[in-house]
Amino acid sequence: MMSPPIIENETARLASVESLRVLDTPADTAFDELVELAAWTCHVPIAALSLIDTDRQWFKAQVGLPFAETARDVAFCAHTIAEEQTLIIPDAKLDPRFRESPFVTGDAEIRFYAGVSIIVDDDLPVGTLCVLDTRPRSMFADERRALEIIARQAGDRLHALRLEWEAIDALTGAAAPIAARRWLHDQPTDRPRAVVHVDIDGLATINADHGDEAGDHALADTALRLRQTAPAGSLVARIGDDEFAVLLEGASVDDLATSIQALRAALDSGDEPHVDVSMGLATAAPGDSGQDLIAAAAVATSLEKRLRGTR
């Protein structure tokens, strides 16, 4: 099989893929339905929405395929992202680029392929929407048009997800609540997850005694110290008027005691007027939703408040 061509601006393209923060995330009904629609519209048994990473093709959604990713150097879609137009292969066995592909000669027995590059918002192809068949065939004009429309819808959805990730609380610089919900939704359930809930005690008193500007400064300073101290790969979000959440996953969950100690020390050294905080921790059990996790951490914070006699 011929190797895929080198993509112009590949470094920028890979950065665009990474900025979506979609790789290796759980299934999303919106993408599943787009892929099902593509298969149904084009009358084929196989369809997929793929992202092209450095050395792999990863499927965000697919029907009719028994795997979640393939090597990039054997991926049909790695050729598609180098094309300006829809790539249509009526019979892969007759195409010198693909006739020796393991997906053509092996058990998959792919013969027909059509793929459209997915563009998000920077004119760089992050992946493809493709349809495949195990028999050679042509593609009707209305099928091609439908596939291109669905690919644009997929790009719009990816763009919306990127905006959710980039949503920032203007006052504190922490992630906005919608970004926290997206983070929690997209974390694989088979990886460790935890939430540290942080509540500023007596913010109303600070506002009353020192003015609203002092209260705003306390919020911004708290958020800054959380962001500077939180482990790599975590997310600090403002989830209420005087509440923050530090969202942890993977290795950072394995050393929660150290993380909590570091966060407390950072907040204890905050600017004047001095801010007291209450903190609660919750770790995810199998099947816990992101909302369950935040709610459990908030309950732990309330318990600490009662024990300390704060409100």
C-alpha positions, 0 to 999 in steps of 0.5 A: 500500500502506498504511504499517505502523503505528507500534509502541509502545515502538519504541525498546525494540523496536529495542534488543531486536533489536540485542541479539540480534546476529543481523542480517547473520549467516550462515545457521544450520541451526537456523533454516533447519530451523524455516522448512522445517518451517513451509513443510511444515506449512502446505503453502506454497512460501514461508516466512521468519523475519524480523527487523524493523530500523529501515527494513528487514526482514531474513531470517535464514532463508527458503525460496522467496524470491530476496532476503535483505531488503526495505524495512520500509515494504512488508513484510507482517511490519511489520504483523504485529509490531503485532498481538497475534494471528496475522495471516492474509491469505487474499487480499492482492489483496482486502485494502486494506492490501496490494492495492497492495504490490509483492509482490502486483502484481509478479513475486512475485504473493503472495496468501496470507500468515500471520505470527506475531510472534516474542517473545524474553524481554521481550514485544517483537516482534523479528520474525516467522515467516511463510508465503506462497503465490501463490494465495489460500487459507484457513488450517486451525486445525492449521496456525495452531497449528503456525505459532505453536508453531514461532514460539515455538521460534524465539524460544527459539532467539534467546533462547539466542543472546542468552544466549551473547552475554551469557555473562561470565567471572565472575573477569575480566569478559571474555566466556566461551568460548561467547560467543567461539565465537558471535562467530566463528560469526556473523561474515560470511565475506566480511569481514576477521577476525583473532584476537589470542591473549594468554597470561599467562606465569608465572601459576603462578609468580605464584600460588606467590610471591604467592598465588592472589589475586595471580594472580586480580588479574593475570587481571582486570587483564589482561582489563580492559586488553584491554577498554579498549584493544581496537578498537570492535566487537571482543570480548575473551574468556577462552578458557583458564586464562591465555589470552585472545583479542581477536576483530577484524573489519571495519575494525579488521583493516585496522590490525592493527599499531596494534591490536597495539601498543596492546594490548602497551602497555596490558599492559606498564603493568599492576599489580604483580606485573608480568605478562609476556604472549606474543601471537600473531596470525592473520588469516582466509583464505577458508573458515577456521572460527573454531576454525581462527583461534583455533588459528592465533593460539595457534600464533603465541603459542607461537612467540613464547614459544619465541623469548623463552624463556618458558613 
